[in-house]
Amino acid sequence: MKISNVSDSELEIMKIIWNLGGTAWYSQVMEALEQRQSAWQKNTVITLLARLTEKGLLKPIKVGRRNKYIASYSEADYQASQTRSLLDKLYQGSAKGLVSTLIQRDMLTPQDYEELRGFWEEAKKKE
């Protein structure tokens, strides 16, 4: 599944919506931004919501005069799509190349490795 790329600002909005269970009103998005002490203007947020809708990441549902925004994809689906895109762009689709870089550049701690190994073992048991 190929999901559109988003800007950092759009991703911030999506993270808020995902944290709210995948559904949010404009006012909830604004409240979450205020709690993060982001000083975004109303028009900026409306524009970002419109862009996310155009890109297919949000579906607006009209309720009276207000829109309720529903995420079209889960955060996990978005992460998987972006990871696949990264692998294809930088490593010709090779997860081994990515992991090798993480290890060689000390970006993967021994604890991370053990945790990943545990995930691998659990996945093998389910097969």
Secondary structure, DSSP 8 states (H G I E B T S, - for coil): -------HHHHHHHHHHHHTTSEEEHHHHHHHHHHTT----HHHHHHHHHHHHHTTSEEEEEETTEEEEEESS-HHHHHHHHHHHHHHHHHTT-HHHHHHHHHHTT-S-HHHHHHHHHHHHHHHHH-
